[in-house]
Amino acid sequence: MQVINMQEQKRSANWRICLYGKPGTGKTSTVKLLPGSTFVLDLDNSGKVLAGENVQVAEFDRTKPIEEMNDFISKMITNITKQYDNLVIDNVSSLEKDWFIEKGRESKNGITNELQHYSMWTNYFTRLISSIYQADCNVLVTAWERQRQITTETGQMFNQYAPDLRDSVLNTFMGLTDIVGRLVVKPKDNARGVILEGNDGIYAKNRLDDRKGCLVEELFDFDDNA
């Protein structure tokens, strides 16, 4: 067990951020705003928007996601953290869907997922995100958004925007993440902003600074003293 003197630490060092939103809102393009050198694991084949940028992109074979991801964790992630300032996992919602498709091929009819696959996914993703978050660099994870139904302590039920992952892994994932922001686009001027403070209708959190929201161009601008 390592003991750390927190007086010498900065909150914004080696941050973990999840940025989620509708497809096409510019989550992958946000990579262009990251300061320093960046490595992107392209899980949904959207890396083309980064053409012309000084960014390294690893193409991901979606027909064999488990083999590809295991290979990435075992062979690449250690070297990446030595060579790059930022690691981007783009996007985990796509990975979840591809994972279940591959597991469905192993079922009796070759299509339908079996009951044990759901508990397997919970264990798999928890171990996966824990391994990724041990990287000695900044980590940006993107995801699609969905509306999930939640119930308050008073029994009220409502829909809440959140990253598009199964509920069995969502709370653990968001609990490990420093910032969870919802990317939205203003219809009037197409300005892109990130919601950093949550409410009953939107899941968001920010434990790195006091911002409740910001323009996407300012997302990675942290106070040097934070």
Backbone as CSV, one residue per row, in Angstrom:
resi,resn,N_x,N_y,N_z,CA_x,CA_y,CA_z,C_x,C_y,C_z
1,MET,0.841,-1.199,0.000,0.000,0.000,0.000,0.875,1.248,0.000
2,GLN,0.618,2.123,-0.981,1.408,3.345,-1.101,0.729,4.486,-0.352
3,VAL,1.497,5.230,0.433,0.995,6.390,1.169,1.448,7.655,0.448
4,ILE,0.516,8.565,0.153,0.795,9.764,-0.627,0.567,11.003,0.224
5,ASN,1.505,11.926,0.186,1.343,13.222,0.834,0.507,14.102,-0.091
6,MET,-0.745,14.350,0.260,-1.668,15.052,-0.619,-1.343,16.531,-0.768
7,GLN,-0.509,17.077,0.127,-0.112,18.472,-0.016,0.721,18.688,-1.274
8,GLU,1.320,17.631,-1.777,2.180,17.728,-2.947,1.465,17.334,-4.237
9,GLN,0.170,17.024,-4.142,-0.570,16.540,-5.293,-1.455,17.633,-5.903
10,LYS,-1.721,17.500,-7.214,-2.667,18.376,-7.908,-3.865,17.545,-8.360
11,ARG,-5.048,18.113,-8.182,-6.261,17.383,-8.562,-6.315,17.078,-10.053
12,SER,-5.746,17.973,-10.849,-5.862,17.816,-12.303,-4.754,16.952,-12.911
13,ALA,-3.863,16.395,-12.080,-2.809,15.524,-12.600,-3.396,14.152,-12.935
14,ASN,-3.092,13.655,-14.146,-3.595,12.345,-14.583,-5.113,12.236,-14.369
15,TRP,-5.830,13.183,-14.977,-7.288,13.175,-14.838,-7.919,12.038,-15.628
16,ARG,-9.158,11.688,-15.227,-9.991,10.712,-15.937,-11.314,11.396,-16.250
17,ILE,-11.610,11.535,-17.532,-12.806,12.254,-17.974,-13.631,11.363,-18.886
18,CYS,-14.940,11.364,-18.677,-15.878,10.727,-19.601,-16.719,11.822,-20.245
19,LEU,-16.716,11.851,-21.565,-17.515,12.811,-22.322,-18.549,12.019,-23.115
20,TYR,-19.825,12.306,-22.874,-20.873,11.562,-23.577,-21.851,12.515,-24.258
21,GLY,-22.511,12.004,-25.284,-23.475,12.814,-26.020,-24.025,12.039,-27.196
22,LYS,-24.907,12.668,-27.927,-25.501,12.041,-29.097,-24.433,11.796,-30.162
23,PRO,-24.628,10.797,-31.023,-23.712,10.625,-32.153,-23.695,11.882,-33.019
24,GLY,-22.510,12.282,-33.440,-22.392,13.442,-34.315,-22.238,14.774,-33.618
25,THR,-22.173,14.778,-32.283,-22.026,16.051,-31.572,-20.573,16.508,-31.478
26,GLY,-19.630,15.661,-31.879,-18.234,16.077,-31.905,-17.387,15.551,-30.765
27,LYS,-17.763,14.404,-30.214,-16.971,13.841,-29.110,-15.556,13.494,-29.572
28,THR,-15.447,12.834,-30.714,-14.126,12.457,-31.210,-13.313,13.689,-31.595
29,SER,-13.953,14.689,-32.154,-13.247,15.920,-32.543,-12.650,16.641,-31.341
30,THR,-13.183,16.390,-30.156,-12.649,17.007,-28.945,-11.203,16.610,-28.704
31,VAL,-10.798,15.478,-29.268,-9.410,15.022,-29.134,-8.437,16.082,-29.644
32,LYS,-8.853,16.857,-30.635,-7.986,17.899,-31.201,-7.622,18.967,-30.173
33,LEU,-8.405,19.070,-29.123,-8.196,20.113,-28.124,-7.253,19.690,-27.004
34,LEU,-6.869,18.431,-26.973,-6.023,17.932,-25.890,-4.603,18.477,-26.024
35,PRO,-4.052,19.053,-24.964,-2.663,19.505,-25.015,-1.709,18.310,-24.900
36,GLY,-0.590,18.367,-25.600,0.383,17.293,-25.512,0.143,16.205,-26.547
37,SER,0.864,15.113,-26.412,0.783,14.005,-27.359,-0.364,13.069,-26.984
38,THR,-1.028,12.509,-28.004,-2.264,11.756,-27.760,-2.287,10.468,-28.567
39,PHE,-2.741,9.411,-27.904,-2.971,8.109,-28.544,-4.450,7.781,-28.415
40,VAL,-5.073,7.395,-29.534,-6.513,7.113,-29.555,-6.750,5.648,-29.908
41,LEU,-7.516,4.955,-29.070,-8.017,3.629,-29.403,-9.409,3.823,-29.989
42,ASP,-9.517,3.620,-31.300,-10.730,3.943,-32.056,-11.666,2.733,-32.071
43,LEU,-12.652,2.734,-31.172,-13.530,1.582,-31.009,-14.735,1.586,-31.943
44,ASP,-15.025,2.715,-32.575,-16.223,2.784,-33.423,-15.928,3.314,-34.825
45,ASN,-14.659,3.299,-35.205,-14.255,3.700,-36.561,-14.615,5.143,-36.899
46,SER,-14.550,6.012,-35.897,-14.846,7.426,-36.135,-13.585,8.272,-36.173
47,GLY,-12.423,7.630,-36.164,-11.161,8.352,-36.117,-10.845,9.156,-37.359
48,LYS,-11.636,8.984,-38.441,-11.376,9.730,-39.676,-11.471,11.234,-39.483
49,VAL,-12.254,11.666,-38.497,-12.397,13.108,-38.271,-11.102,13.718,-37.754
50,LEU,-10.137,12.884,-37.367,-8.858,13.373,-36.858,-7.789,13.435,-37.945
51,ALA,-8.191,13.203,-39.193,-7.239,13.251,-40.305,-6.539,14.605,-40.344
52,GLY,-5.224,14.575,-40.512,-4.432,15.797,-40.556,-3.913,16.247,-39.211
53,GLU,-4.376,15.615,-38.128,-3.937,15.984,-36.786,-2.720,15.143,-36.385
54,ASN,-1.892,15.684,-35.498,-0.725,14.963,-34.986,-1.163,14.058,-33.845
55,VAL,-1.946,13.037,-34.206,-2.522,12.100,-33.239,-2.316,10.682,-33.762
56,GLN,-1.951,9.776,-32.874,-1.802,8.375,-33.252,-3.109,7.632,-32.980
57,VAL,-3.643,6.953,-33.985,-4.925,6.255,-33.858,-4.730,4.765,-34.122
58,ALA,-5.166,3.939,-33.187,-5.124,2.488,-33.354,-6.489,2.018,-33.830
59,GLU,-6.536,1.400,-35.011,-7.787,0.868,-35.535,-8.150,-0.408,-34.791
60,PHE,-9.427,-0.571,-34.540,-9.947,-1.653,-33.705,-10.821,-2.562,-34.556
61,ASP,-10.505,-3.845,-34.578,-11.292,-4.819,-35.342,-12.549,-5.174,-34.557
62,ARG,-13.679,-4.633,-34.967,-14.921,-4.802,-34.218,-15.512,-6.202,-34.341
63,THR,-14.978,-7.025,-35.227,-15.478,-8.401,-35.360,-14.907,-9.321,-34.277
64,LYS,-13.854,-8.880,-33.602,-13.269,-9.667,-32.514,-12.838,-8.734,-31.370
65,PRO,-13.814,-8.076,-30.731,-13.510,-7.032,-29.747,-12.782,-7.530,-28.509
66,ILE,-13.111,-8.726,-28.047,-12.480,-9.225,-26.823,-11.000,-9.490,-27.063
67,GLU,-10.684,-10.166,-28.173,-9.289,-10.441,-28.508,-8.512,-9.156,-28.716
68,GLU,-9.112,-8.205,-29.412,-8.442,-6.936,-29.678,-8.183,-6.157,-28.389
69,MET,-9.172,-6.101,-27.512,-9.016,-5.343,-26.278,-8.019,-6.011,-25.340
70,ASN,-8.053,-7.324,-25.244,-7.089,-8.029,-24.404,-5.665,-7.788,-24.906
71,ASP,-5.502,-7.768,-26.223,-4.191,-7.520,-26.818,-3.721,-6.099,-26.502
72,PHE,-4.654,-5.150,-26.556,-4.330,-3.758,-26.249,-3.858,-3.615,-24.805
73,ILE,-4.585,-4.220,-23.869,-4.245,-4.100,-22.451,-2.912,-4.779,-22.146
74,SER,-2.683,-5.947,-22.718,-1.500,-6.735,-22.361,-0.233,-6.261,-23.055
75,LYS,-0.357,-5.698,-24.273,0.829,-5.393,-25.060,1.086,-3.909,-25.296
76,MET,0.053,-3.082,-25.253,0.219,-1.709,-25.715,0.126,-0.648,-24.634
77,ILE,-0.720,-0.856,-23.637,-1.049,0.252,-22.742,0.160,0.717,-21.928
78,THR,1.054,-0.205,-21.559,2.239,0.199,-20.805,3.133,1.112,-21.638
79,ASN,3.345,0.755,-22.898,4.168,1.592,-23.775,3.515,2.930,-24.067
80,ILE,2.192,2.934,-24.181,1.468,4.169,-24.467,1.673,5.176,-23.349
81,THR,1.582,4.721,-22.115,1.707,5.644,-20.985,3.114,6.210,-20.860
82,LYS,4.093,5.535,-21.449,5.469,6.035,-21.427,5.715,7.068,-22.527
83,GLN,4.935,6.995,-23.607,5.199,7.824,-24.776,4.230,8.981,-24.976
84,TYR,3.037,8.909,-24.354,1.988,9.896,-24.638,1.485,10.554,-23.358
85,ASP,0.998,11.779,-23.533,0.406,12.510,-22.403,-1.051,12.119,-22.192
86,ASN,-1.734,11.715,-23.281,-3.168,11.439,-23.219,-3.497,10.107,-23.891
87,LEU,-4.388,9.365,-23.265,-4.942,8.144,-23.849,-6.440,8.355,-24.011
88,VAL,-6.953,8.117,-25.220,-8.378,8.296,-25.509,-8.985,6.950,-25.867
89,ILE,-10.070,6.587,-25.185,-10.827,5.368,-25.484,-12.148,5.814,-26.113
90,ASP,-12.291,5.615,-27.415,-13.391,6.199,-28.192,-14.120,5.103,-29.005
91,ASN,-15.308,4.638,-28.673,-16.119,4.932,-27.534,-16.592,3.625,-26.888
92,VAL,-16.825,3.646,-25.570,-17.115,2.413,-24.828,-18.527,1.893,-25.087
93,SER,-19.437,2.748,-25.528,-20.784,2.269,-25.866,-20.732,1.303,-27.044
94,SER,-19.920,1.635,-28.023,-19.736,0.763,-29.177,-19.093,-0.550,-28.764
95,LEU,-18.114,-0.478,-27.868,-17.460,-1.695,-27.371,-18.461,-2.621,-26.698
96,GLU,-19.337,-2.065,-25.871,-20.326,-2.893,-25.181,-21.200,-3.658,-26.173
97,LYS,-21.665,-2.979,-27.183,-22.531,-3.625,-28.167,-21.779,-4.696,-28.955
98,ASP,-20.543,-4.422,-29.350,-19.748,-5.395,-30.091,-19.409,-6.601,-29.219
99,TRP,-19.176,-6.372,-27.929,-18.875,-7.455,-26.987,-20.039,-8.431,-26.901
100,PHE,-21.253,-7.896,-26.787,-22.427,-8.767,-26.686,-22.700,-9.501,-28.001
101,ILE,-22.412,-8.856,-29.117,-22.568,-9.539,-30.408,-21.620,-10.729,-30.492
102,GLU,-20.371,-10.515,-30.073,-19.405,-11.621,-30.112,-19.822,-12.745,-29.172
103,LYS,-20.298,-12.398,-27.973,-20.741,-13.430,-27.044,-21.964,-14.167,-27.577
104,GLY,-22.821,-13.467,-28.316,-23.989,-14.108,-28.912,-23.600,-15.191,-29.900
105,ARG,-22.468,-15.014,-30.564,-21.991,-16.040,-31.503,-21.632,-17.339,-30.783
106,GLU,-21.312,-17.232,-29.481,-20.935,-18.414,-28.716,-22.148,-19.148,-28.136
107,SER,-23.341,-18.569,-28.267,-24.543,-19.183,-27.695,-25.013,-20.349,-28.549
108,LYS,-26.042,-21.035,-28.080,-26.521,-22.247,-28.747,-27.019,-21.963,-30.165
109,ASN,-27.719,-20.850,-30.350,-28.226,-20.538,-31.691,-27.315,-19.594,-32.462
110,GLY,-26.199,-19.189,-31.842,-25.225,-18.347,-32.515,-25.610,-16.889,-32.625
111,ILE,-26.712,-16.496,-31.984,-27.179,-15.104,-32.088,-27.548,-14.519,-30.717
112,THR,-28.422,-15.210,-29.999,-29.015,-14.677,-28.780,-28.058,-14.760,-27.600
113,ASN,-27.977,-13.689,-26.829,-27.149,-13.711,-25.627,-27.788,-14.565,-24.542
114,GLU,-26.958,-15.244,-23.793,-27.418,-16.071,-22.684,-27.280,-15.306,-21.371
115,LEU,-27.985,-15.791,-20.343,-28.070,-15.064,-19.083,-26.702,-14.779,-18.474
116,GLN,-25.781,-15.729,-18.568,-24.479,-15.539,-17.930,-23.649,-14.459,-18.602
117,HIS,-23.986,-14.124,-19.844,-23.226,-13.085,-20.540,-23.338,-11.733,-19.839
118,TYR,-24.474,-11.472,-19.221,-24.693,-10.165,-18.592,-23.832,-9.988,-17.349
119,SER,-23.705,-11.037,-16.550,-22.821,-10.951,-15.382,-21.360,-10.967,-15.821
120,MET,-21.066,-11.676,-16.906,-19.701,-11.679,-17.443,-19.296,-10.279,-17.884
121,TRP,-20.221,-9.566,-18.523,-19.917,-8.205,-18.968,-19.616,-7.298,-17.785
122,THR,-20.368,-7.428,-16.710,-20.144,-6.608,-15.526,-18.727,-6.801,-15.007
123,ASN,-18.308,-8.056,-14.862,-16.958,-8.331,-14.367,-15.896,-7.882,-15.375
124,TYR,-16.152,-8.143,-16.654,-15.177,-7.807,-17.698,-14.949,-6.300,-17.759
125,PHE,-16.028,-5.527,-17.834,-15.873,-4.086,-17.997,-15.258,-3.452,-16.751
126,THR,-15.643,-3.941,-15.571,-15.071,-3.387,-14.339,-13.564,-3.589,-14.307
127,ARG,-13.120,-4.778,-14.683,-11.679,-5.032,-14.725,-11.006,-4.205,-15.822
128,LEU,-11.684,-4.073,-16.946,-11.127,-3.330,-18.078,-10.906,-1.869,-17.726
129,ILE,-11.932,-1.211,-17.209,-11.805,0.217,-16.928,-10.819,0.456,-15.797
130,SER,-10.739,-0.474,-14.849,-9.757,-0.346,-13.766,-8.340,-0.429,-14.326
131,SER,-8.120,-1.322,-15.283,-6.797,-1.456,-15.902,-6.432,-0.199,-16.687
132,ILE,-7.402,0.333,-17.435,-7.152,1.542,-18.221,-6.866,2.731,-17.318
133,TYR,-7.608,2.849,-16.235,-7.444,3.989,-15.339,-6.160,3.928,-14.515
134,GLN,-5.444,2.813,-14.554,-4.145,2.738,-13.894,-3.036,3.352,-14.743
135,ALA,-3.374,3.731,-15.965,-2.381,4.324,-16.866,-1.813,5.604,-16.270
136,ASP,-0.515,5.790,-16.424,0.163,6.961,-15.877,0.111,8.114,-16.880
137,CYS,-1.104,8.518,-17.223,-1.325,9.633,-18.144,-2.775,10.060,-18.009
138,ASN,-3.164,11.118,-18.704,-4.563,11.524,-18.732,-5.363,10.520,-19.557
139,VAL,-6.616,10.286,-19.158,-7.468,9.338,-19.884,-8.812,9.992,-20.185
140,LEU,-9.154,10.052,-21.485,-10.457,10.536,-21.934,-11.231,9.362,-22.514
141,VAL,-12.422,9.131,-21.991,-13.303,8.068,-22.483,-14.561,8.714,-23.045
142,THR,-14.966,8.330,-24.242,-16.204,8.856,-24.809,-17.274,7.766,-24.841
143,ALA,-18.513,8.210,-24.903,-19.643,7.282,-24.949,-20.829,7.981,-25.592
144,TRP,-21.738,7.189,-26.159,-23.018,7.732,-26.581,-23.857,8.017,-25.349
145,GLU,-24.983,8.676,-25.541,-25.871,8.944,-24.427,-27.166,8.154,-24.573
146,ARG,-27.813,7.926,-23.451,-29.143,7.306,-23.419,-29.908,7.901,-22.257
147,GLN,-31.194,7.654,-22.226,-32.015,8.038,-21.084,-32.341,6.801,-20.275
148,ARG,-32.045,6.840,-19.000,-32.352,5.725,-18.119,-33.396,6.171,-17.102
149,GLN,-34.203,5.257,-16.658,-35.247,5.579,-15.685,-34.701,5.359,-14.287
150,ILE,-34.799,6.375,-13.459,-34.348,6.256,-12.078,-35.478,6.661,-11.145
151,THR,-35.376,6.194,-9.896,-36.399,6.451,-8.886,-35.766,7.183,-7.716
152,THR,-36.372,8.280,-7.285,-35.847,9.045,-6.155,-36.240,8.382,-4.843
153,GLU,-35.695,8.903,-3.745,-36.022,8.362,-2.420,-37.498,8.548,-2.087
154,THR,-38.129,9.534,-2.722,-39.553,9.776,-2.459,-40.461,8.937,-3.364
155,GLY,-39.848,8.137,-4.219,-40.638,7.271,-5.091,-40.951,7.860,-6.450
156,GLN,-40.491,9.077,-6.721,-40.711,9.681,-8.031,-39.812,9.023,-9.082
157,MET,-40.369,8.830,-10.271,-39.620,8.222,-11.361,-39.449,9.241,-12.487
158,PHE,-38.257,9.272,-13.062,-38.024,10.186,-14.164,-36.881,9.647,-15.018
159,ASN,-36.714,10.232,-16.193,-35.651,9.840,-17.107,-34.443,10.749,-16.923
160,GLN,-33.279,10.154,-16.977,-32.041,10.896,-16.796,-31.078,10.564,-17.930
161,TYR,-30.477,11.593,-18.534,-29.428,11.373,-19.533,-28.170,10.871,-18.834
162,ALA,-27.537,9.856,-19.432,-26.331,9.263,-18.860,-25.552,8.589,-19.984
163,PRO,-24.281,8.236,-19.750,-23.538,7.472,-20.762,-24.256,6.174,-21.110
164,ASP,-24.200,5.796,-22.364,-24.914,4.622,-22.857,-24.139,3.348,-22.539
165,LEU,-24.293,2.887,-21.301,-23.750,1.630,-20.820,-24.788,0.966,-19.936
166,ARG,-24.698,-0.336,-19.792,-25.641,-1.038,-18.932,-25.514,-0.552,-17.499
167,ASP,-26.643,-0.502,-16.790,-26.652,-0.009,-15.417,-25.724,-0.801,-14.504
168,SER,-25.478,-2.054,-14.822,-24.646,-2.900,-13.957,-23.200,-2.427,-13.890
169,VAL,-22.756,-1.664,-14.896,-21.379,-1.152,-14.881,-21.329,0.366,-14.766
170,LEU,-22.452,1.017,-14.976,-22.455,2.477,-15.086,-22.006,3.171,-13.809
171,ASN,-22.561,2.770,-12.663,-22.231,3.451,-11.415,-20.760,3.288,-11.042
172,THR,-20.218,2.081,-11.251,-18.801,1.865,-10.962,-17.934,2.721,-11.862
173,PHE,-18.256,2.743,-13.145,-17.498,3.527,-14.118,-17.528,5.010,-13.768
174,MET,-18.714,5.548,-13.508,-18.824,6.976,-13.223,-18.214,7.325,-11.876
175,GLY,-18.239,6.369,-10.938,-17.623,6.616,-9.638,-16.114,6.734,-9.717
176,LEU,-15.500,6.020,-10.646,-14.042,6.057,-10.812,-13.569,7.257,-11.626
177,THR,-14.497,7.967,-12.249,-14.160,9.024,-13.206,-14.220,10.398,-12.549
178,ASP,-13.217,11.236,-12.819,-13.142,12.561,-12.192,-14.211,13.511,-12.718
179,ILE,-14.371,13.529,-14.043,-15.377,14.379,-14.671,-16.237,13.533,-15.584
180,VAL,-17.539,13.656,-15.434,-18.492,13.075,-16.380,-19.283,14.245,-16.945
181,GLY,-19.108,14.509,-18.235,-19.752,15.666,-18.847,-20.616,15.282,-20.028
182,ARG,-21.769,15.930,-20.132,-22.656,15.709,-21.277,-22.390,16.799,-22.312
183,LEU,-22.032,16.370,-23.523,-21.758,17.297,-24.618,-23.053,17.632,-25.345
184,VAL,-23.354,18.918,-25.437,-24.580,19.368,-26.092,-24.237,20.458,-27.103
185,VAL,-25.122,20.628,-28.084,-24.930,21.627,-29.136,-26.107,22.602,-29.113
186,LYS,-25.806,23.913,-29.078,-26.860,24.927,-29.111,-27.403,25.031,-30.531
187,PRO,-28.722,24.897,-30.710,-29.302,24.953,-32.052,-29.081,26.286,-32.760
188,LYS,-29.065,27.388,-32.006,-28.987,28.711,-32.632,-27.670,28.948,-33.356
189,ASP,-26.560,28.644,-32.692,-25.252,28.970,-33.274,-24.328,27.759,-33.378
190,ASN,-24.840,26.569,-33.036,-24.060,25.324,-33.099,-22.852,25.335,-32.169
191,ALA,-22.863,26.219,-31.169,-21.793,26.206,-30.170,-21.910,24.931,-29.338
192,ARG,-20.767,24.329,-29.024,-20.759,23.087,-28.258,-20.334,23.372,-26.822
193,GLY,-21.125,22.873,-25.894,-20.825,23.058,-24.485,-20.883,21.744,-23.740
194,VAL,-20.287,21.725,-22.544,-20.253,20.520,-21.718,-20.898,20.825,-20.376
195,ILE,-21.913,20.054,-20.028,-22.584,20.183,-18.733,-21.776,19.384,-17.715
196,LEU,-21.338,20.047,-16.646,-20.457,19.431,-15.655,-21.104,19.276,-14.292
197,GLU,-22.305,19.785,-14.126,-23.020,19.631,-12.857,-24.320,18.899,-13.131
198,GLY,-24.551,17.814,-12.418,-25.718,16.993,-12.670,-26.966,17.468,-11.962
199,ASN,-28.094,16.928,-12.395,-29.385,17.140,-11.730,-30.234,15.898,-11.976
200,ASP,-31.527,15.988,-11.651,-32.379,14.811,-11.810,-32.458,14.342,-13.256
201,GLY,-32.277,15.257,-14.199,-32.430,14.892,-15.601,-31.144,14.597,-16.341
202,ILE,-29.997,14.915,-15.738,-28.701,14.739,-16.416,-27.681,14.228,-15.411
203,TYR,-26.966,13.150,-15.773,-25.857,12.731,-14.921,-24.605,13.487,-15.353
204,ALA,-23.995,14.188,-14.392,-22.736,14.889,-14.622,-22.065,15.085,-13.276
205,LYS,-20.749,15.195,-13.293,-20.000,15.436,-12.067,-18.675,16.092,-12.420
206,ASN,-18.116,16.816,-11.454,-16.828,17.465,-11.646,-16.140,17.578,-10.297
207,ARG,-15.134,16.744,-10.073,-14.396,16.811,-8.817,-12.988,17.377,-9.003
208,LEU,-12.748,18.008,-10.155,-11.435,18.591,-10.406,-11.397,20.096,-10.178
209,ASP,-12.529,20.774,-10.398,-12.578,22.213,-10.133,-14.029,22.600,-9.869
210,ASP,-14.313,23.902,-9.864,-15.636,24.388,-9.466,-16.558,24.684,-10.640
211,ARG,-16.153,24.363,-11.862,-16.976,24.678,-13.016,-18.227,23.806,-13.070
212,LYS,-19.351,24.439,-13.407,-20.610,23.725,-13.574,-20.910,23.448,-15.041
213,GLY,-20.167,24.088,-15.901,-20.302,23.908,-17.334,-19.259,24.755,-18.033
214,CYS,-19.011,24.458,-19.299,-18.016,25.228,-20.044,-18.194,24.959,-21.528
215,LEU,-17.599,25.806,-22.345,-17.486,25.515,-23.761,-16.553,24.319,-23.929
216,VAL,-16.784,23.516,-24.956,-15.953,22.331,-25.127,-14.489,22.715,-25.332
217,GLU,-14.250,23.890,-25.914,-12.881,24.356,-26.139,-12.142,24.621,-24.825
218,GLU,-12.899,24.761,-23.728,-12.296,25.068,-22.432,-12.291,23.869,-21.491
219,LEU,-12.737,22.726,-21.958,-12.911,21.568,-21.076,-11.612,21.166,-20.386
220,PHE,-10.502,21.221,-21.111,-9.231,20.741,-20.565,-8.372,21.867,-19.998
221,ASP,-8.977,23.036,-19.801,-8.254,24.168,-19.228,-8.457,24.158,-17.712
222,PHE,-7.535,23.560,-17.003,-7.637,23.478,-15.549,-6.755,24.533,-14.903
223,ASP,-7.180,24.965,-13.742,-6.373,25.895,-12.960,-5.044,25.230,-12.624
224,ASP,-3.929,25.912,-12.848,-2.624,25.332,-12.572,-2.451,24.961,-11.111
225,ASN,-3.224,25.608,-10.251,-3.110,25.317,-8.813,-4.042,24.207,-8.361
226,ALA,-4.888,23.718,-9.289,-5.865,22.681,-8.900,-5.213,21.317,-8.878
